[in-house]
Amino acid sequence: MARFSSSLVIAVMVAMAFVAIAHPYQPSGWITVPNVEKNSHVQYLGKFAVTRYNEQKKAYLEFIQVTKAQVLDRGTEHYTYKLVIEVHDGYAVKLFKSEVFQDLSAPGQPPVLNLGYFIPLD
């Protein structure tokens, strides 16, 4: 019986390998994040982007909210977010576009965030 079970397990693993080769994961590209105003993770990423920009440029922008967001589905533990962020600059409310990179590849560690760009929305 054990020999039959081993053969069956090997056959199933080989079949799974053929399926994985024949149909590899296909990332779907940029996906719009729904209900972005209520998405706490996206709002956190927006706050991070404003904070990092303020540190780098010695600016004093105040985060209001992320109004639009897209995430790049790469099928890995690395995500890229494109954000439209509403900020207050002390005089007026303005919109900025930003790109934030998120790396979740270190098990048991908090995500690593990096700011790609943060520029005024034209």
C-alpha positions in Angstrom: 0.0 0.0 0.0 2.8 2.4 0.9 4.4 1.8 -2.6 1.1 2.7 -4.3 0.7 5.8 -2.2 4.3 7.0 -3.0 3.6 6.4 -6.7 0.4 8.3 -6.5 2.0 11.2 -4.8 4.8 11.4 -7.4 2.2 11.2 -10.2 0.2 14.0 -8.7 3.3 16.2 -8.2 4.4 15.6 -11.9 0.9 16.5 -13.1 1.0 19.7 -11.0 4.4 20.7 -12.4 3.1 20.3 -16.0 0.0 22.4 -15.2 2.3 25.1 -13.7 4.5 25.1 -16.7 1.6 25.1 -19.2 -0.3 27.9 -17.3 2.2 30.2 -15.5 0.9 33.0 -13.4 0.0 36.0 -15.5 -0.1 39.3 -13.6 -3.0 41.4 -14.5 -1.3 44.8 -14.5 -2.6 47.9 -12.8 -5.7 47.3 -10.7 -7.8 50.2 -9.4 -8.3 50.0 -5.6 -12.0 50.3 -4.8 -13.4 52.5 -2.0 -10.0 54.1 -1.5 -11.3 56.6 1.0 -12.2 53.8 3.4 -9.1 51.6 2.7 -6.9 52.1 5.8 -3.9 50.5 4.1 -4.0 52.8 1.1 -4.5 55.8 3.4 -1.5 54.7 5.5 0.6 54.5 2.3 -0.5 58.1 1.4 0.5 59.3 4.9 3.9 57.6 4.4 4.4 59.3 1.0 3.7 62.8 2.4 5.9 62.2 5.5 8.8 60.9 3.4 8.4 63.8 1.0 8.4 66.3 3.8 11.6 64.8 5.3 13.4 64.8 1.9 12.3 68.3 0.8 12.1 70.0 4.2 8.4 70.7 3.2 5.4 71.1 5.5 2.6 69.4 3.5 -0.3 68.1 5.6 -1.9 64.8 4.5 -5.7 65.0 3.9 -6.5 61.8 2.1 -5.7 59.5 -0.8 -8.4 60.1 -3.5 -7.3 57.5 -6.1 -5.1 54.4 -6.0 -3.9 51.7 -8.3 -1.8 48.7 -7.3 0.4 46.7 -9.7 -0.2 43.0 -9.5 3.2 41.4 -10.1 2.3 38.1 -8.4 5.0 38.5 -5.9 5.5 40.0 -2.4 6.5 43.3 -4.0 3.7 45.8 -4.7 3.8 49.1 -6.4 1.0 51.7 -5.6 0.2 54.8 -7.7 -1.6 57.3 -5.5 -3.4 60.6 -6.0 -3.0 62.4 -2.6 -4.8 65.5 -1.4 -2.7 67.7 0.8 -2.8 71.1 2.4 0.3 73.3 1.9 -0.6 75.9 4.4 -2.5 78.1 1.9 -4.5 75.8 -0.3 -5.6 72.2 -0.9 -3.5 70.6 -3.7 -3.3 67.2 -5.4 0.0 65.2 -5.8 0.6 62.0 -7.5 3.0 59.5 -5.9 4.4 56.0 -6.3 5.1 53.9 -3.3 6.9 50.5 -3.4 6.0 47.9 -0.8 8.1 44.9 0.0 6.6 42.1 2.1 9.3 39.5 1.4 10.9 39.4 4.9 8.8 37.0 7.0 7.8 38.3 10.4 9.1 41.8 9.6 7.0 44.9 8.9 6.7 45.9 5.3 9.6 47.9 3.7 8.2 51.1 2.1 10.0 53.3 -0.4 8.9 56.5 -2.1 9.4 56.4 -5.9 8.1 59.9 -6.7 5.9 62.6 -5.3 5.0 65.4 -7.7 2.2 67.9 -8.2 -0.7 66.7 -10.3 -1.0 68.9 -13.4 
